[in-house]
Amino acid sequence: MNTMLWVLQGLLAAVFAVSGAAKSTLSKPRLIASGQTGVTPFPMPLIRFTAGCELLGALGMFLPRLLGVATYLTPLAAAGFAVIMVAAITSHAWLREPVNVAATSAILLVAVTVAVVRPA
């Protein structure tokens, strides 16, 4: 079980590190062109704020456990990712993008699994 959680945490960290890096550096049109169409209805300040949250959350997926300090941050970071994915699912549903709804739903499932199963 512990190995599975580490794999899921690694996947979440990778997905959100890439997404956060893109959202923190690219313009809105470039984000949309790169496939992050879910940003369409949101203003750039919110997109940049989300990028910061995603980058911090990616660190929260592994640093607390590796350092043995504040390990409760890992399930909290996963819960934060779940909140971001609910917003993403809503955005993709509003844009009528069923494939993206399915993909973000899968990420939501992984985030909820880590948030619920990983002990604090």
C-alpha positions as CSV (number, residue, x, y, z in Angstrom):
1,M,0.0,0.0,0.0
2,N,2.8,2.4,0.9
3,T,4.5,1.8,-2.5
4,M,1.2,2.5,-4.3
5,L,0.7,5.7,-2.4
6,W,4.3,6.9,-3.3
7,V,3.6,6.1,-7.0
8,L,0.3,8.1,-6.9
9,Q,2.1,10.9,-5.1
10,G,4.8,10.9,-7.7
11,L,2.2,11.1,-10.5
12,L,0.4,14.0,-8.8
13,A,3.7,15.8,-8.2
14,A,4.7,15.4,-11.8
15,V,1.3,16.4,-13.3
16,F,1.0,19.5,-11.1
17,A,4.6,20.5,-11.4
18,V,4.3,20.6,-15.2
19,S,0.9,22.3,-15.1
20,G,2.1,24.8,-12.5
21,A,5.2,25.6,-14.4
22,A,3.2,26.2,-17.6
23,K,0.6,28.4,-15.8
24,S,3.3,30.5,-14.2
25,T,5.2,31.2,-17.3
26,L,2.9,31.0,-20.4
27,S,0.3,33.5,-21.5
28,K,-3.4,32.5,-21.6
29,P,-3.4,32.0,-25.4
30,R,-0.3,29.8,-25.2
31,L,-1.8,27.8,-22.3
32,I,-4.9,27.2,-24.4
33,A,-2.8,26.3,-27.5
34,S,-0.8,23.9,-25.4
35,G,-4.0,22.0,-24.4
36,Q,-4.8,23.6,-21.0
37,T,-8.2,24.8,-22.3
38,G,-9.7,24.8,-18.8
39,V,-8.1,28.2,-18.1
40,T,-10.4,29.8,-20.6
41,P,-13.0,31.2,-18.2
42,F,-10.5,32.3,-15.5
43,P,-8.6,35.6,-15.2
44,M,-4.8,35.6,-15.4
45,P,-4.3,36.5,-11.7
46,L,-6.3,33.5,-10.7
47,I,-4.4,31.3,-13.1
48,R,-1.1,32.5,-11.7
49,F,-2.3,32.0,-8.1
50,T,-3.4,28.4,-9.1
51,A,0.1,27.9,-10.6
52,G,1.7,28.8,-7.3
53,C,-0.6,26.4,-5.4
54,E,0.1,23.6,-7.9
55,L,3.9,24.1,-7.5
56,L,3.7,24.2,-3.7
57,G,1.4,21.2,-3.7
58,A,3.9,19.2,-5.9
59,L,6.5,19.8,-3.3
60,G,4.0,18.8,-0.6
61,M,3.6,15.4,-2.3
62,F,7.0,14.2,-1.2
63,L,9.1,16.7,0.9
64,P,7.2,16.3,4.2
65,R,7.5,12.5,4.1
66,L,11.1,12.5,2.9
67,L,12.1,15.0,5.6
68,G,9.9,13.5,8.3
69,V,8.5,16.9,9.2
70,A,4.9,18.0,9.1
71,T,3.7,14.9,7.3
72,Y,0.1,16.1,7.6
73,L,0.9,18.4,4.7
74,T,0.9,15.6,2.1
75,P,-2.8,14.7,2.5
76,L,-3.6,18.4,2.7
77,A,-1.8,19.1,-0.5
78,A,-3.7,16.2,-2.2
79,A,-7.0,17.7,-0.9
80,G,-5.9,21.0,-2.4
81,F,-5.3,19.2,-5.7
82,A,-8.8,17.7,-5.5
83,V,-10.3,21.2,-5.1
84,I,-8.3,22.4,-8.2
85,M,-9.6,19.4,-10.1
86,V,-13.2,20.1,-9.2
87,A,-12.8,23.6,-10.7
88,A,-11.1,22.1,-13.8
89,I,-13.9,19.5,-14.3
90,T,-16.5,22.3,-14.0
91,S,-14.6,24.4,-16.5
92,H,-14.2,21.6,-19.0
93,A,-17.8,20.6,-18.6
94,W,-18.8,24.2,-19.3
95,L,-16.6,24.2,-22.4
96,R,-18.2,20.8,-23.5
97,E,-14.9,18.9,-23.5
98,P,-15.8,15.4,-22.4
99,V,-12.3,13.9,-22.9
100,N,-10.8,16.6,-20.6
101,V,-13.6,16.0,-18.1
102,A,-12.6,12.3,-18.0
103,A,-8.9,13.1,-17.7
104,T,-9.4,15.6,-14.9
105,S,-11.8,13.2,-13.2
106,A,-9.0,10.6,-13.1
107,I,-6.6,13.0,-11.6
108,L,-9.3,14.0,-9.0
109,L,-9.7,10.3,-8.1
110,V,-5.9,9.9,-7.6
111,A,-5.8,13.1,-5.4
112,V,-8.8,12.0,-3.3
113,T,-7.2,8.6,-2.8
114,V,-3.9,10.1,-1.6
115,A,-5.8,12.6,0.6
116,V,-8.0,9.9,2.2
117,V,-5.6,6.9,2.4
118,R,-2.3,8.6,3.3
119,P,-2.0,8.9,7.1
120,A,-1.1,12.3,8.5
